[in-house]
């Protein structure tokens, strides 16, 4: 009989966040009182400004924007409290009811403020430009300018209100159903019922048989849910196609690109550059196969650590914290000071729990609060990187909110991944420099390369899946699980170029990825951010300490300007199509360094 595979203790079992900055609990009467007060203030705002936006001078527009920002801060407090409760237990009916109440309430708020956006974007271009040139509006200039890009895609106020209303019982309801379905799912492995986070963590184990069984458990679990998951994917793809048609977007991803403040052709250049360099992936996995001594790599071998001492050890929570904080401190005491607050003040939820949402995120808080980090800490080396990643987000969010306020702090998804992946690089570089053993350095380098692959190549391969599935849904109608699986397998196999045997059982694994549903088109932003960070980290290595204040200034800029203008402060030209090739060349150099180090550490494996 197979051995059980219980989750080892990590010290993160009691790492839960403190939400008291918002409310005492889901039954706090202050929630209803705050909702009523906000409703009254929105009504007063509408009385003051409906039909008046075109006649506002710069001072009047500034006053209106300041009122909107203050209102939204209060709304975000309500929403964030409900969301943070919900993600810790998606099957808790009290949390779910509060989440739904606040989702419906946020829709009413959006409807109440819609008129202002529509009147502003309807303003004549020349009149808007004259207003934005006034010095009084300097703080909100970019925000207001960026809003006007949506002018060709906005509908009438009654139509916009109807879309907001229907999203609550449509798109948002289906996403909630998906999250609850995944949160309730259990995967049987060696006689135990594991959550998704627990079973996926076994794919990083050194025991190949355990990895095989874990992968089979995931496949079986997803097969059991295939009918529900296939239907959700079809409904949400059809919903997106309908809204894209109504808003006159050219492609399935155009709305996401607009939100990301990046042109369609820039995204196409990114995707083309990454897919043209899939041979980097094959080169690494061919090397990994040789080092592991396998005849072939199967999909559950992708994330296997190299067989070196302690490669599968558990990192206690406190050790992970210290590893990240040491790297952050060496780079910038200011960054370490901010990230320390996440540990000291209860801004992290790391404990595993039934019903808890899988994955990890850092949720940006309103000015009157702070960000919160959610992760599922299992003690793997990958979890240490995840902690560094999410703390990078958190530091970025704190700096931007403190400096820019609520509306200007929000970065597009493309640059939102910059600080997180840079944080990972800091930790990796620090550990590599302090590790004296060549075998251990090789294992660390291989793991980092695979993290970068996951962020660059896998995310672009997933973007190709989205591209295929959205276009197929629009052209041929509802798709079967098998059709979705075929698109998934084709795009995944393209990435590996034959270096990993992607079997038919992997054809179900598209169905657990939440980004495809929650934020369609999101995934390429990870590749954007990682390639950007590879270039930035090389600049840091060249410039040393002089780089740090400029980098922190870029983080503090948040979304207060176009990304290419903000990054130009560091000497990065995002408008150059060759920019992506620079990052890919750095990654290729890392793979070549990996092989060089492997030949030095294991010369016998290369003698044949």
HELIX and SHEET records of a PDB file:
HELIX    1   1 UNK A   29  UNK A   49  1                                  21    
HELIX    2   2 UNK A   53  UNK A   55  5                                   3    
HELIX    3   3 UNK A   58  UNK A   88  1                                  31    
HELIX    4   4 UNK A   93  UNK A  122  1                                  30    
HELIX    5   5 UNK A  125  UNK A  132  1                                   8    
HELIX    6   6 UNK A  135  UNK A  137  5                                   3    
HELIX    7   7 UNK A  141  UNK A  147  1                                   7    
HELIX    8   8 UNK A  148  UNK A  153  5                                   6    
HELIX    9   9 UNK A  157  UNK A  169  1                                  13    
HELIX   10  10 UNK A  171  UNK A  184  1                                  14    
HELIX   11  11 UNK A  196  UNK A  201  1                                   6    
HELIX   12  12 UNK A  202  UNK A  204  5                                   3    
HELIX   13  13 UNK A  208  UNK A  224  1                                  17    
HELIX   14  14 UNK A  226  UNK A  247  1                                  22    
HELIX   15  15 UNK A  254  UNK A  259  1                                   6    
HELIX   16  16 UNK A  264  UNK A  275  1                                  12    
HELIX   17  17 UNK A  279  UNK A  292  1                                  14    
HELIX   18  18 UNK A  299  UNK A  301  5                                   3    
HELIX   19  19 UNK A  317  UNK A  331  1                                  15    
HELIX   20  20 UNK A  333  UNK A  344  1                                  12    
HELIX   21  21 UNK A  381  UNK A  409  1                                  29    
HELIX   22  22 UNK A  413  UNK A  416  1                                   4    
HELIX   23  23 UNK A  418  UNK A  434  1                                  17    
HELIX   24  24 UNK A  438  UNK A  455  1                                  18    
HELIX   25  25 UNK A  457  UNK A  476  1                                  20    
HELIX   26  26 UNK A  481  UNK A  496  1                                  16    
HELIX   27  27 UNK A  504  UNK A  512  5                                   9    
HELIX   28  28 UNK A  515  UNK A  518  1                                   4    
HELIX   29  29 UNK A  524  UNK A  543  1                                  20    
HELIX   30  30 UNK A  546  UNK A  557  1                                  12    
HELIX   31  31 UNK A  563  UNK A  568  1                                   6    
HELIX   32  32 UNK A  579  UNK A  601  1                                  23    
HELIX   33  33 UNK A  603  UNK A  606  5                                   4    
SHEET    1   A 2 UNK A 187  UNK A 189  0                                        
SHEET    2   A 2 UNK A 192  UNK A 194 -1                                        
SHEET    1   B 3 UNK A 348  UNK A 349  0                                        
SHEET    2   B 3 UNK A 372  UNK A 374  1                                        
SHEET    3   B 3 UNK A 361  UNK A 363 -1                                        
END                                                                             
